[in-house]
Structure formats: C-alpha cells, structure tokens
Amino acid sequence: HIAPLIRPDGTAILYLRTSTFVNTSQHSNPGSFYDDFTGDLVLVDADDTDGSSARALLTDCRSIFEWRVAAWIDNDNFAYIGQDHDGYVYTISTQESRKIFNYPRDAYGALPNPQLSHCIDGGNRLYRIDNPGPGGTCTQLHDYDGCQGSLSRDGTIAYRTQGQKPRDLMAMPLDDIPSEWSMVPPERFPSSQNYLYYPRLSWSQQFAACGASDGSHSHWDADYDIFVLPVDPTTKRPAGDAVKYCFGTTQSGVGLDSWPDVWVSTENVPPEAGSVMLTPALAGATVGNPVAFTASIKDQFGQPYDGPMAWSVNGGGSMSPAQSSQDAATHAAQFLSDGTAGTFTVTATSGDLYATASVEVIDPAELYIRINCGAVDDAVSGWASCDGYVSGGDVYEFGGTPNVTSVANAAPAQVYQTVRHRDHNYSFPQVPDGNYTVRLHFYDEHEEYARAMDYTIEGEKVLDDFDIVAEAGGPGNAIVKDFPVTVDDGNGIQIVAEQDGGNDVFEAGIEIFPSNGGPHGPCLTLLTPGGQTLRMGDVLSVSWETDGTCGNDVDVFLIIDELDVRQLNTDNSIETGDDNTGRFEWTIAQFPDGTSPISDNVVLRIEDYHDPSNNDRCPRFSIVPENARAAWRNAGSADVRIAVTGKGTGFLGIQVPWHMGEHSVRIVNLRGETVAALRGTGPASHTVDLAGHAGGTYVILISGEVISVIRKIIVP
C-alpha cells in the first residue's frame, strides 16, 4: 500500500495497492521504486480504523517513476496513469474513465494539474497538454534535473526534488519556463536533517510536506522523517520553518516515513476563488451549429465558489452571453462559428483565473474517419492507427491473406490482417452532431472458435452474437457492415465492443462519414475492365464516370496481391473538360522504390478525393514482364524450390530452374513492405538474408519470361 493522496475535502485517502511484494531494499525487485509496475487504485475513508471501507476503483495503474500514482482534480475526479502509460481522469460518482492525453514515452507516465493544461513525469519532463481528450498530445517544454515532479492545484507552478545536493525542493513557474526558485530550502530544516525528498503541496496550498534524512540518499534504508512547513498559498514561497512529524522508526533497515501528503482543515479559513474549470475541454462542431460550454468556479479547497464569468473566443466566432449577469458557481454559454471551418479557442475568465477549451469546426462534407484498428502506426495509406481513440483491449495480427474479392466497400487487405480484440471501446469526440454511417470491417481465420460478438454504437446495440465466419461464408473472408448513426449529444460517436458469451471480440477497421455518402454522392463508376493481361511498358488507361460532381477529383490506386497499395496519380485534380467523366493514363513501370507491379492479382481502385467511401474497383487483372511470352499463371507445379536455410540464421534459399529464364524475385511481408528484390537468369540460386526482419509469413513473387510464380513461406 503506497503513495497515499488525501481527498481535497479530507474525507478519504486514495492509494496504490500492488499485488507484487514491494521489497524496498532491492532495486531490481518487481514492485520496487524503479520498476514500471502496475497496481490497483483503492479509496478508503480517512477515519477508517480497520480498512473495511477500502474499495478498488481501478486496476493496472502505473506510476510516474517511483511512487506518485495519481492527482486529485476535485472531490469526485482524479487523474491517473493507465496500463498503456497514457493519462486518464476517473469520475468516482459515475465510475467512468476518460483519456486526456497520450504520453509520448513507452514507460511509466505523467500526471496533470486540475486544469489539464500541463503534466509532468517522474523524470521532471514538463509538458503542455494539447487538446485534452482521447486525441490529446503532450508537447515537452523543458527537462529539469532531479525527480519526483508534481504540479500545484491552481496550475501556476510545477515543483520537484532538485538533482544536485543539498536537494532543495524547487518550484518552476509555468508562465516563465525554465526559471525556478527554492520552494522548500534546506535552511528551513534542522541541520541534521536537510536531505529533502518526496515533495507535496497541500490542496489548500498553505503547507508543503516532504521527507528529510540525515544526508543519506538511499530511498530504501535511509531514516526519513516527515516535515511540514507553511507556504504562502499565492506565491508558494516559504512562510515559516519546518516542523518534524516522526511516525515510525527504522525497522529491519527500512526507513518508514516517506511519500507524505498533508491536508488542512478549512473550517476557520475564509474561501476565495481558486480555480476555473471549463467543459468540454475539446469539442467538435459543424459550420453554423452551436457548442454549449459550462464553466465552474471552485475555491482554494475545491468547493463551489460564486463569482463572475466573462467569455471570449479567438480565431473567429462569438460567445453568448459574453458576460455573466450575476455571480454564480456555474456558468453556461454557447459558441457559434462565424461560418468558417477551423480551430477556435474559447476562454472563460473569472477575475485573475481562467480556463480554455478548443473547438474544431468542420464542414460536414469534409468529415471522413478511417481507422486501422489493430495497427500500431499509420501502416496503410489513408488509414490511421486507433491510438488516441481506443481504450481497453489489445492488438492481434493474423497470419493469412484476407480474401476481399467481391466484398463491397472492402478496405485494403492489409487492414484486415490486424485487429483490436478483447473487450474495448472507442470514442470519437471530434464528430459533430449529425447523421452518419459507421462502417465496421471484420475478418477471422478461425472457424473452430465460437464467436458471439456484441457491438453498441451511441447506446444502441447494432450487432448481437455476431459470428464473422458464419456471416462471411467461411474463414479467411472479409465482411463489411454499415450502420446509420445519429449524434445529438455533443459527445461524438462512442463504440463499445464486447465478447458477450462468445470467444473474443475484434474488428479490423472503422470508417465514419456523413450518411448522405459525402458531398458528391455515391455515384462513381470505374469503366476500365478487369481480366486483361498487360505488360511492363504498356499504357494502363483508367477511366470513370460519375453523377457529374467529382469527375475531376479522383484518386487512382493500384492494389497488388491485395497487399501493396500504390497511388498512381500525384494530383487528383484531372482536368478533362467534362465533369461527368474522368481519365488517367499510367505507363506501367517499376515504382520509385524499385519494386515491381508484376502479379496475376492486380486491382484498380478509384476513390472520390473528398469522400473515399465513394469508390469503385475492377476485377483483378495481370501484369507480366515486358518480354513475357505467356500470360501470368500461379504455377504451383513449377520447379521452384524455396526454403529457410541455416536453421535459426534467417537465410532464405531460392532455387529457380532454367526454364524461368530471366527473372525477378520480390519478397514482401504481409504488410506489403518489400523485404528484398533481386534479379537473375535461370538456373539460379538466390540467398536472401532476413536478419533484422521479424519472423512470420512472407510472399515471394518470381516473375519469369514464360511463367511467374507466387509462393508463401513462414520464416521462424
């Protein structure tokens, strides 16, 4: 039981309970200061003498490095670090969590101030939080020395343990980075105990607590005692000497007094305005539609406080009302854009206190979201990672090649190879109120498992006991489901995925777009036929017709082996002189990275640049070498030998017979990335070094004068 935090009203204590034994005398022991461990956040009544009131609120929470694990926002909300290292806020009354920022590092985490404007991690890296919410990011402002960073309740300073002796506790004003000054100087302490650690300001900002030893650095076996000294709540400067509180003695070589928190009774202290909170912190709106904001004022103890409120906005638009008519603890106002799209900043001001929020105003015709659910980065062009939108669950990668042939509105095959599985949910707060289509992409390779997936969108269950294999006609087939969704709560689109009584739940992709099909309607038809055989050097003529709205604004893609997606045109504005038709010509050649389009499985796909859901594709066709004397075929019987040679070394041996003649070999992974490309004349033996590449399934494309071969191999 570590890292206690007293609730702002003093009625309860929040602490971390770790199931791993915390051996504080061993640096390398799991659960020690330096390990990136997880534990449960537990709330217990402050007057509890036997622990009977303790209840776990969250599991798998992390620390900022060492043992600071949470930060109170007010009596009902606290910030914490999730298992994914990102920042969240938990509401006790509703038992709900929401992400507020994505932490840029892959270990430990950072904690914010109540204003959600800044956060700091255990290495004293100070960040600004941009656009708090599921897509919030952190911009590093400065990297201070020392450790054990925290932020003041009023959001004016950060404070930390200094890196150099004599270990002052330093304050860093947020409006004057990187200046700093000593908030808790050693001279305020007895000369025998002036080695300071574990700083903590009280919620009232009237006192600072810390641990102090006799000069010993060790966090594990030095004899620390707790000291409390008064500070000015406005300036945070010391206002008196430190007073010692010794609650334990050294037992078994372990110092007991560390990581204090201090709470001050407010019964005889007059309240004053302490902070302004503005919600929502991040909002989306369409041009011409209002956004409602609520600003609340709290005193220095986190209680409601009556005061005035003024509203302003920069970037355009207006606030109504601009000024409150009377003092109150809560104020409401509406933002209305001036008819233009863009990002606007709303500010609520009460006296010297203020809070800001960001509004993203969009033209609804331009909204289009495409998420590659299992990808850890933007691996497929035009499809974003789910990071920043998803909470819960985990990623999973299939090993086969998805069948997307004849699947209406299919995504690129690469999208289906990774999924988000186990119970999880998505939040897209940037989607303004309106009517939308949510398109879910599914793929499953396992027929033997019983799936019974449930999906709920905006509170309505749209799939109940869904079995991908059963509905897709067998394993290995992609399937797409569209759902009409109305957003009217100002909170965007929320999607919940639950496995229910089945075995797991997962989806491969999500698309969100206006329900009218986008600004140009759904009519886009590819006229170029499939089934043909073309040679390298031939001119591929791509033509299409539309309903007259997007003939000059179309993207043209070549999809090779359902893995490698290449955009052929660099300028989607193709001036044809006729809005009802479009045409693009491409001389078939190697791509700039040296890879070849030669394959018996090539597909053309065209997309409306403004609305990619408006698309069409042709049946597959073949591209063969320029001097090929026969059409491509998947010559499974051809005498081509492929094997992993040199057990455990990662070398791939390829033997090509004489009748293949001049040939090229291209090896790609299942993400469509070229691993190796080479040429030769049969008979030939090729050795490819796969060192540095992950094991898994690889596709080998061998293009010869007469025949060409496609093979797959699993590399351990």
C-alpha positions in Angstrom: 0.0 0.0 0.0 1.9 3.0 -1.3 1.6 6.7 -2.4 -1.3 8.0 -0.4 -3.3 11.0 -1.6 -5.8 12.8 0.7 -9.1 13.8 -0.9 -9.4 17.6 -1.2 -12.2 17.6 1.4 -10.2 15.3 3.7 -12.8 12.6 3.9 -10.9 9.8 2.1 -7.5 8.5 1.0 -6.5 7.3 -2.4 -3.6 4.9 -2.6 -2.0 2.2 -4.8 -2.2 -1.4 -3.8 0.2 -3.6 -5.7 -0.2 -7.4 -5.7 3.6 -7.7 -6.2 5.6 -7.8 -2.9 7.4 -4.5 -2.7 10.9 -5.2 -1.4 12.2 -1.7 -0.9 15.7 -2.9 -0.3 16.3 -4.3 -3.8 16.4 -2.0 -6.8 15.7 -4.9 -9.2 12.8 -6.4 -7.4 9.4 -6.2 -9.1 7.4 -3.5 -7.4 10.4 -1.6 -6.2 10.8 2.2 -6.8 12.4 1.8 -10.2 10.2 -0.9 -11.8 7.4 0.0 -14.1 4.9 -2.0 -12.2 1.1 -1.8 -12.1 -1.4 -1.9 -9.2 -4.9 -1.2 -8.1 -6.1 2.3 -7.1 -8.0 2.0 -3.8 -10.2 4.5 -2.0 -10.6 4.3 1.8 -12.4 6.5 4.3 -10.0 8.8 6.2 -11.5 7.8 9.6 -11.4 4.1 8.8 -9.5 2.2 11.5 -9.7 -1.4 10.1 -9.7 -1.0 6.3 -13.3 -2.2 5.9 -14.3 0.8 3.7 -11.5 0.2 1.2 -12.7 -0.4 -2.3 -10.7 -0.8 -5.5 -11.7 1.7 -8.2 -9.2 0.8 -10.9 -6.8 -2.0 -11.8 -3.5 -2.0 -13.8 -2.5 1.6 -13.0 1.1 2.9 -13.2 3.3 5.5 -11.5 5.3 8.4 -12.8 8.5 6.5 -11.8 8.9 5.8 -8.2 5.6 6.1 -6.3 3.5 9.0 -7.3 0.4 7.4 -8.9 -2.5 9.9 -9.1 -3.5 13.6 -8.8 -6.9 14.9 -7.5 -8.8 17.1 -9.9 -11.6 17.7 -7.3 -13.5 15.7 -4.8 -15.1 13.5 -7.4 -12.4 13.3 -10.0 -8.7 12.2 -10.1 -6.1 11.8 -12.8 -4.2 8.5 -13.1 -1.8 6.6 -15.4 -3.3 3.7 -17.4 -1.6 0.5 -18.2 -0.9 2.0 -21.7 1.1 4.8 -19.9 -1.4 7.4 -21.1 -3.2 9.9 -18.8 -6.8 9.4 -17.7 -9.4 11.1 -15.4 -11.7 8.9 -13.3 -15.0 10.1 -12.0 -15.9 8.4 -8.7 -19.7 9.0 -8.8 -20.1 7.6 -12.3 -17.3 5.0 -12.2 -16.2 6.2 -15.7 -12.7 6.9 -17.1 -11.8 9.2 -20.0 -8.5 9.6 -21.7 -7.0 13.1 -21.5 -3.6 12.7 -23.2 -1.3 10.3 -24.9 2.0 10.1 -23.1 4.9 10.2 -25.6 7.1 7.6 -23.9 6.7 3.9 -23.5 7.4 3.6 -19.8 5.8 5.0 -16.6 3.7 8.1 -17.3 2.8 11.6 -16.3 0.2 13.3 -14.1 -1.6 16.6 -14.9 -2.7 19.6 -12.9 -6.5 20.0 -12.3 -6.7 22.5 -15.2 -5.5 19.7 -17.6 -3.1 22.3 -19.1 0.2 20.7 -18.1 1.6 17.4 -16.9 4.9 16.3 -15.5 6.6 12.9 -15.3 9.0 11.3 -12.8 12.0 12.4 -14.7 10.8 16.0 -14.4 10.0 16.4 -18.0 7.3 19.2 -18.1 4.7 19.0 -20.9 1.9 21.2 -22.2 -1.3 19.2 -22.9 -2.6 20.0 -26.3 -6.4 19.3 -27.0 -7.1 17.3 -23.8 -9.2 14.3 -24.7 -8.7 10.9 -26.5 -6.5 12.5 -29.1 -4.7 14.8 -26.7 -0.9 15.1 -27.1 2.0 16.3 -25.0 4.5 18.9 -26.1 7.7 18.9 -24.0 8.5 22.3 -22.6 11.6 21.6 -20.5 13.6 18.7 -19.0 14.5 19.6 -15.4 17.1 17.7 -13.3 16.1 15.7 -10.3 13.0 13.6 -9.8 9.5 13.4 -8.1 7.8 16.2 -10.1 4.3 17.4 -9.2 2.0 20.3 -10.2 0.2 22.8 -7.9 -3.5 22.7 -7.5 -4.0 26.2 -9.0 -1.9 25.3 -12.1 0.7 28.0 -11.6 3.8 26.1 -10.8 5.5 22.7 -11.0 7.7 21.5 -8.2 10.3 18.8 -7.8 13.3 17.4 -5.9 16.5 19.0 -7.1 19.0 16.8 -8.8 22.1 18.2 -7.1 22.8 18.4 -3.4 21.7 19.8 -1.0 18.4 18.7 -2.5 16.3 21.8 -2.4 12.6 21.3 -3.4 12.3 23.6 -6.4 9.4 25.5 -7.9 9.1 26.1 -11.6 6.5 28.8 -12.7 4.6 27.6 -15.7 4.4 31.1 -17.1 8.2 31.6 -17.0 9.8 28.4 -18.2 12.6 27.4 -17.5 13.1 29.7 -14.5 13.0 28.2 -11.0 13.4 29.0 -7.3 13.6 27.2 -4.0 10.1 26.5 -2.6 11.4 24.4 0.3 15.0 25.4 1.1 17.2 23.2 3.4 17.9 26.1 5.7 14.3 25.8 7.0 15.2 22.3 8.4 17.4 21.1 11.2 21.0 20.9 10.1 21.0 17.2 10.9 18.1 16.5 8.6 18.3 18.6 5.4 18.4 16.0 2.7 15.0 16.5 1.2 12.7 14.2 -0.9 9.1 13.4 -1.6 7.6 17.0 -2.0 3.9 17.5 -1.7 1.8 20.7 -1.5 -1.5 20.5 0.4 -4.7 21.0 -1.6 -5.2 24.4 0.1 -1.6 25.3 -0.9 -0.9 26.5 2.7 1.6 23.8 3.6 4.3 21.7 2.0 5.2 18.3 3.2 8.3 16.3 2.4 10.7 13.7 3.8 14.1 14.5 5.1 17.0 12.3 6.1 20.3 12.8 7.8 22.1 13.1 4.5 21.6 9.5 3.3 20.4 9.3 -0.3 19.0 5.8 -0.3 15.3 5.7 -0.8 15.2 2.2 0.7 17.1 2.2 4.0 17.7 5.8 5.0 15.8 7.0 8.1 13.5 9.6 6.6 11.2 11.7 8.8 8.2 13.8 7.6 8.4 17.6 7.8 5.7 20.1 7.2 6.3 23.9 6.7 3.9 26.7 5.9 3.9 28.4 2.5 2.2 31.4 1.0 -0.8 29.9 -1.0 -0.4 32.6 -3.7 3.4 32.9 -4.2 4.2 29.3 -2.9 7.2 30.9 -1.1 8.1 29.5 2.4 6.3 31.3 5.3 7.9 29.6 8.2 10.2 26.8 9.4 9.7 23.1 9.0 8.1 21.1 11.9 9.1 17.4 12.3 6.5 14.6 12.4 8.0 11.2 13.2 5.5 8.3 12.7 7.9 5.4 12.7 11.4 4.3 13.4 13.8 2.4 11.2 12.9 -1.3 11.4 14.8 -4.0 9.6 16.9 -1.4 7.9 13.9 0.3 6.1 13.0 3.9 6.6 9.3 4.1 7.2 8.4 7.8 6.7 8.2 8.7 3.1 5.8 9.9 0.4 3.7 12.2 2.6 0.5 14.1 1.8 -0.8 16.8 4.0 -4.4 18.1 4.5 -5.5 21.2 6.2 -8.9 21.8 7.9 -10.8 24.6 6.2 -13.3 25.3 9.0 -11.9 28.6 10.0 -10.4 29.7 6.7 -12.4 32.1 4.5 -12.9 30.8 1.0 -11.6 32.6 -2.1 -11.7 31.8 -5.8 -9.1 29.1 -6.5 -9.7 27.7 -10.0 -11.9 27.7 -13.1 -12.8 24.5 -14.9 -14.3 24.6 -18.4 -16.1 21.7 -20.1 -15.9 20.2 -22.6 -12.1 20.8 -23.0 -12.3 19.6 -26.6 -15.4 19.9 -28.8 -16.4 19.4 -32.4 -18.9 21.4 -34.3 -20.2 21.8 -37.9 -20.3 25.2 -39.5 -23.3 27.1 -38.3 -24.1 24.8 -35.3 -23.5 26.0 -31.7 -21.5 24.3 -29.0 -22.6 24.5 -25.3 -19.9 25.2 -22.6 -20.1 25.1 -18.9 -17.6 26.9 -16.6 -17.4 26.3 -12.9 -15.6 28.2 -10.2 -14.1 26.5 -7.1 -12.4 27.9 -4.1 -9.0 27.0 -2.8 -10.4 23.9 -1.2 -12.1 22.6 -4.3 -15.6 23.6 -3.2 -18.1 25.6 -5.4 -17.5 29.4 -5.3 -19.8 32.1 -6.5 -18.1 34.6 -8.9 -18.5 36.5 -12.2 -17.6 35.0 -15.6 -16.6 36.5 -18.9 -16.4 34.6 -22.2 -14.2 35.2 -25.2 -13.1 33.3 -28.3 -10.2 33.8 -30.7 -9.9 32.6 -34.3 -13.4 33.8 -35.2 -17.0 33.2 -34.0 -18.7 34.5 -30.9 -19.9 33.6 -27.3 -23.3 34.1 -26.0 -23.6 35.6 -23.4 -20.2 37.3 -23.4 -20.6 38.3 -19.7 -22.5 36.6 -16.8 -25.4 38.6 -15.4 -24.7 37.6 -11.8 -22.2 35.8 -9.6 -22.6 32.0 -9.6 -20.6 28.9 -9.1 -21.6 27.5 -12.6 -22.0 29.5 -15.8 -23.1 28.4 -19.3 -22.5 29.9 -22.7 -22.7 28.9 -26.3 -20.1 29.2 -29.0 -21.1 29.8 -32.6 -18.7 29.9 -35.5 -18.7 32.8 -38.0 -19.4 30.4 -40.9 -15.9 29.2 -41.4 -14.2 26.0 -40.5 -11.1 25.9 -38.3 -9.8 25.6 -34.8 -11.1 28.1 -32.2 -10.1 28.7 -28.6 -12.8 29.5 -26.0 -11.7 31.2 -22.8 -13.7 31.5 -19.6 -12.3 34.2 -17.2 -13.2 35.0 -13.6 -11.0 37.7 -12.1 -7.4 36.6 -12.5 -8.4 32.9 -13.1 -9.2 31.4 -16.5 -9.6 28.2 -18.4 -9.5 27.4 -22.1 -11.1 24.9 -24.4 -10.6 24.0 -28.1 -13.4 23.8 -30.7 -12.8 22.1 -34.0 -15.3 23.4 -36.6 -15.6 21.4 -39.8 -17.6 21.4 -42.9 -19.6 18.1 -42.5 -19.0 17.3 -46.1 -15.2 17.0 -45.4 -15.6 14.6 -42.4 -14.2 11.2 -43.1 -12.5 8.9 -40.5 -10.8 5.7 -41.4 -9.2 3.6 -38.5 -6.9 0.6 -38.9 -7.9 -1.0 -35.6 -5.0 -3.3 -34.9 -2.2 -1.2 -36.4 0.4 0.4 -34.1 1.1 3.1 -36.6 -0.4 4.5 -39.8 0.7 1.4 -41.8 -1.9 1.7 -44.6 -2.1 4.9 -46.6 -5.2 6.8 -45.7 -5.9 4.7 -42.6 -5.0 6.0 -39.1 -3.9 4.0 -36.1 -6.6 3.5 -33.4 -4.2 5.1 -30.8 -6.0 8.0 -29.2 -9.4 6.7 -29.9 -9.5 3.3 -28.2 -9.4 2.2 -24.5 -9.1 -1.4 -23.4 -8.4 -4.5 -25.4 -5.2 -5.4 -27.3 -3.8 -5.8 -30.8 -3.7 -9.1 -32.7 -2.2 -10.0 -36.0 -3.5 -12.7 -38.4 -1.0 -14.7 -40.5 -3.1 -15.4 -43.6 -4.0 -13.3 -46.7 -7.6 -12.0 -46.4 -10.0 -12.6 -49.3 -11.6 -9.2 -50.2 -12.6 -10.2 -53.7 -16.2 -9.2 -54.5 -16.6 -7.7 -51.0 -18.5 -4.4 -51.4 -16.8 -1.4 -49.8 -13.8 -3.5 -48.8 -10.8 -1.9 -47.2 -7.2 -2.8 -48.5 -6.4 -6.4 -47.5 -3.7 -5.2 -45.2 -6.3 -3.5 -42.9 -7.8 -6.9 -42.2 -4.6 -8.5 -41.1 -4.6 -6.7 -37.7 -7.5 -6.3 -35.3 -8.3 -4.9 -31.9 -9.5 -7.7 -29.7 -10.9 -8.4 -26.2 -13.5 -6.0 -24.6 -12.8 -2.4 -25.6 -14.4 0.8 -26.7 -13.8 3.7 -29.0 -14.5 7.4 -28.6 -14.6 9.9 -31.5 -15.4 13.2 -29.7 -14.5 15.3 -32.8 -17.6 14.1 -34.7 -20.2 16.9 -34.5 -23.9 16.3 -34.1 -25.5 14.9 -37.2 -26.3 11.8 -39.2 -23.5 9.4 -40.1 -22.7 6.0 -41.4 -20.4 3.8 -39.3 -18.8 1.1 -41.3 -17.2 -1.8 -39.5 -14.7 -4.2 -41.2 -14.3 -7.7 -39.9 -12.1 -10.7 -40.7 -11.5 -14.1 -39.0 -9.3 -17.0 -39.9 -10.5 -19.5 -37.2 -13.7 -21.5 -37.9 -13.2 -23.6 -34.8 -13.9 -20.8 -32.3 -17.4 -19.8 -31.2 -17.8 -16.1 -31.7 -20.8 -14.2 -30.3 -19.7 -10.5 -30.6 -21.8 -7.6 -29.4 -21.3 -4.0 -30.8 -23.1 -0.9 -29.4 -22.9 2.4 -31.2 -24.2 5.6 -29.4 -26.0 3.4 -26.9 -27.8 1.2 -29.5 -26.8 -2.4 -29.9 -26.2 -2.9 -33.7 -24.7 -6.4 -33.6 -25.8 -9.2 -31.2 -23.9 -12.5 -31.0 -22.2 -11.7 -34.3 -20.1 -14.6 -35.8 -17.7 -13.3 -38.6 -17.0 -16.7 -40.1 -20.7 -17.7 -40.3 -21.8 -14.4 -42.0 -18.7 -14.1 -44.3 -19.2 -17.6 -45.7 -16.1 -19.2 -44.1 -12.8 -18.4 -42.6 -10.4 -16.1 -44.4 -13.2 -13.9 -45.9 -13.6 -10.2 -45.1 -17.0 -8.8 -44.4 -18.3 -5.2 -44.1 -21.2 -3.9 -42.0 -22.8 -0.4 -42.3 -24.9 1.2 -39.6 -26.8 4.5 -39.6 -26.0 6.6 -36.5 -27.4 9.9 -35.2 -25.2 12.0 -32.9 -27.2 14.5 -30.9 -25.4 14.7 -27.5 -22.4 16.8 -28.4 -20.1 14.0 -27.4 -19.3 12.5 -30.8 -19.5 8.8 -31.6 -18.9 6.1 -29.0 -18.5 2.4 -29.9 -18.4 -0.5 -27.4 -17.2 -4.0 -28.4 -18.0 -6.9 -26.0 -17.3 -10.6 -26.5 -20.5 -11.4 -24.5 -20.8 -15.2 -24.2 -18.5 -16.0 -27.1 -14.8 -16.4 -27.6 -13.3 -13.0 -28.1 -14.4 -9.9 -29.9 -12.5 -8.0 -32.6 -12.8 -5.7 -35.6 -10.2 -4.8 -38.3 -11.3 -1.3 -39.4 -13.8 1.5 -38.7 -15.0 4.2 -41.2 -17.2 7.1 -40.2 -18.7 9.5 -42.8 -21.8 11.6 -43.3 -24.9 9.4 -44.1 -25.6 11.2 -47.4 -22.5 9.4 -48.8 -20.4 12.6 -48.7 -20.5 15.8 -50.6 -20.6 14.1 -54.0 -23.0 11.3 -53.5 -22.2 7.6 -54.0 -22.1 7.6 -57.8 -18.6 6.8 -59.0 -18.1 4.1 -61.6 -14.9 2.6 -62.9 -15.1 1.9 -66.7 -11.7 0.2 -67.1 -12.4 -3.6 -67.4 -10.6 -6.3 -65.4 -9.5 -9.7 -66.6 -6.9 -8.3 -69.1 -3.2 -9.1 -69.3 -0.8 -6.1 -69.6 3.0 -6.0 -70.0 5.5 -3.8 -68.4 5.8 -0.7 -70.5 2.2 -0.8 -71.7 -0.1 2.2 -71.0 -2.8 1.5 -68.4 -5.8 3.7 -69.3 -8.1 4.4 -66.3 -11.4 5.9 -67.0 -14.6 6.5 -65.0 -17.9 8.3 -64.9 -19.8 10.0 -62.1 -23.1 11.8 -61.5 -21.3 15.0 -62.5 -19.9 16.1 -59.1 -16.4 14.6 -58.8 -15.2 13.6 -62.2 -12.1 15.9 -61.8 -11.3 15.0 -58.2 -10.5 11.3 -58.1 -7.6 9.3 -56.6 -6.4 6.3 -58.6 -4.8 3.3 -56.8 -3.2 0.1 -57.9 -3.5 -2.8 -55.4 -1.0 -5.7 -56.0 -1.6 -9.1 -54.4 -4.2 -7.4 -52.1 -1.1 -6.3 -50.1 0.7 -3.4 -51.8 -1.4 -0.3 -52.3 0.1 2.3 -54.6 -1.5 5.7 -55.5 -0.8 6.3 -59.2 -1.7 9.9 -59.6 0.0 12.6 -57.5 -2.5 15.3 -58.4 -6.2 14.2 -58.0 -7.4 17.2 -60.0 -7.5 15.8 -63.5 -8.8 18.4 -65.9 -10.9 16.6 -68.5 -13.2 19.3 -69.6 -16.2 17.1 -68.7 -17.5 16.8 -65.1 -19.3 13.5 -65.9 -16.1 11.5 -66.9 -12.5 11.2 -65.9 -9.4 9.7 -67.4 -5.9 8.9 -66.2 -3.1 7.1 -68.1 -0.1 5.4 -66.5 2.9 3.8 -68.2 3.4 0.5 -66.3 6.8 0.5 -64.7 8.7 -0.2 -61.5 7.8 2.0 -58.6 10.4 4.6 -57.4 11.5 2.2 -54.5 12.5 -0.4 -57.1 9.5 -2.8 -56.5 7.6 -4.2 -59.5 3.8 -4.4 -60.1 4.2 -7.8 -61.8 1.5 -10.1 -60.5 -1.5 -12.1 -61.5 -3.6 -10.3 -58.9 -3.7 -6.6 -59.7 -6.8 -4.5 -59.0 -7.6 -0.9 -59.9 -9.4 1.2 -57.3 -10.7 4.8 -57.7 -11.9 7.0 -54.8 -13.6 10.3 -54.6 -10.8 12.5 -53.0 -13.4 14.3 -50.8 -15.2 11.1 -49.8 -13.2 7.8 -50.0 -16.4 5.8 -49.2 -17.4 6.8 -52.8 -15.3 4.3 -54.7 -15.2 1.5 -57.2 -12.8 -1.2 -58.3 -12.4 -3.6 -61.2 -12.0 -7.4 -61.2 -8.4 -8.4 -61.0 -6.0 -8.5 -64.0 -2.4 -9.4 -64.7 0.8 -7.5 -65.3 3.6 -9.6 -66.8 7.2 -8.9 -67.8 7.8 -6.8 -70.9 9.3 -9.8 -72.8 6.9 -12.4 -71.4 5.7 -14.9 -74.0 2.8 -16.2 -71.9 0.3 -14.8 -69.5 1.0 -15.0 -65.8 -0.2 -18.0 -64.0 0.2 -19.2 -60.5 2.5 -22.1 -61.4 2.3 -24.1 -58.2 3.8 -27.1 -60.0 6.8 -25.1 -61.4 10.1 -26.5 -60.2 10.9 -23.6 -57.9 12.3 -24.5 -54.5 12.1 -22.2 -51.6 13.3 -23.0 -48.1 14.7 -21.4 -45.0 18.4 -22.4 -44.9 20.8 -22.4 -42.0 18.5 -23.2 -39.1 17.9 -20.1 -36.9 20.0 -17.8 -39.1 17.2 -16.3 -41.0 18.6 -17.0 -44.5 16.1 -17.8 -47.3 17.3 -20.0 -50.1 15.5 -19.8 -53.5 16.4 -22.1 -56.4 15.0 -21.1 -59.8 15.0 -23.6 -62.8 16.5 -22.8 -66.2 13.1 -22.6 -68.0 12.2 -19.5 -65.9 14.9 -17.6 -67.9 15.5 -14.0 -67.0 13.5 -13.4 -63.8 13.0 -11.0 -60.9 12.4 -12.0 -57.3 10.4 -9.8 -54.9 9.8 -10.7 -51.2 7.2 -8.8 -49.3 5.8 -9.2 -45.8 2.1 -9.3 -45.0 2.1 -5.5 -44.6 3.0 -5.2 -48.2 6.5 -3.9 -47.4 9.3 -5.1 -49.7 11.9 -7.0 -47.8 14.2 -7.9 -50.7 14.3 -7.5 -54.5 16.8 -9.2 -56.9 17.2 -10.4 -60.5 18.8 -13.4 -62.2 18.9 -15.8 -65.1 17.8 -19.5 -64.7 19.0 -21.8 -63.5 20.0 -19.7 -60.4 20.3 -20.0 -56.7 19.5 -16.9 -54.6 20.2 -16.4 -50.9 18.3 -13.7 -49.0 19.4 -12.5 -45.6 16.4 -11.8 -43.5 18.4 -10.7 -40.5 16.6 -7.7 -38.9 13.2 -8.7 -40.2 10.6 -10.3 -37.9 9.6 -13.9 -38.3 6.3 -14.7 -39.9 4.6 -15.2 -43.3 6.3 -13.8 -46.4 5.1 -13.7 -50.0 7.6 -14.5 -52.7 6.9 -13.2 -56.3 9.1 -14.7 -59.0 8.5 -13.2 -62.5 10.0 -15.1 -65.4 10.0 -14.9 -69.2 7.3 -17.6 -69.7 5.7 -18.2 -66.3 5.6 -16.5 -62.9 5.2 -18.0 -59.5 3.6 -16.8 -56.3 4.6 -18.7 -53.1 4.2 -18.1 -49.4 6.6 -19.3 -46.7 6.7 -19.0 -43.0 10.0 -17.8 -41.6 10.6 -18.7 -37.9 
